[in-house]
Amino acid sequence: MTPSNPQRADHESDAMVTPSSIESPQLEIPDPSHLFSDDEAEEIKKQTILVVDDEQKNLFIMDALLAPLGHKVVTASHGREALEMVKSDPPDCILLDVMMPKMDGLKTCEEMRKKGIQTPVLFLTVKNDPEDRIRGLEAGGDDYLAKPFHLKELLLRVAAILKLTDWYNPVSYTHLRAH
């Protein structure tokens, strides 16, 4: 897995992140760090998040929102690519679009679960009907958030998923039992 935008090395000091490599150079992404108190920011783990979306702009936006918080953001543009990445180097969390070419997000999640991959999945999609949300959860997703979404809600949901992942991590559990 590779970082989605290696050219953005020093973005932490910028108040706004402006992409130069996508079609809409006017797009500005606010630095999300101001949304959290110091205590909340400490709780957010610096873990790997796989973002899967066929829209390059969405991949860039998610990287611009999550990387300043210290997360390693890796990306895939369709479900098949995501499956290969998860098998070779499992992330701590997956943000998964539903409507994509080659393999949609629902099928991707189902395939991961069939293979025993239990990485938490947060669906991010424009599909917001109750039936769509139910299908996402039935496919093995852990949470479902419709686009457009509130920035802090997304970041808090990601933080909650990562916290639960950490709690249920067998290494963490073994460490706690040893003390």
TAJO-V579525 format. One line per field, one symbol per residue. psi: psi as a letter, one per 30 degrees, with the letter a starting at -180 (. if undefined). Layout:
psi->???
//
This chain:
psi->kkkfiffiehfefkekkjkfglfiffkkkkkffffkleeeeefjkilkkkkjkfjeeeeeeeefeeeffgkjkllkfleeeeeeeeeeiklfkkjklejllekleeeeeeeeeeggjgkkkjkjlfjgkeeeeeeeeffglflkkkkllkeeeeeeeeeeeeeeeeegkeeeeeeeff.
//
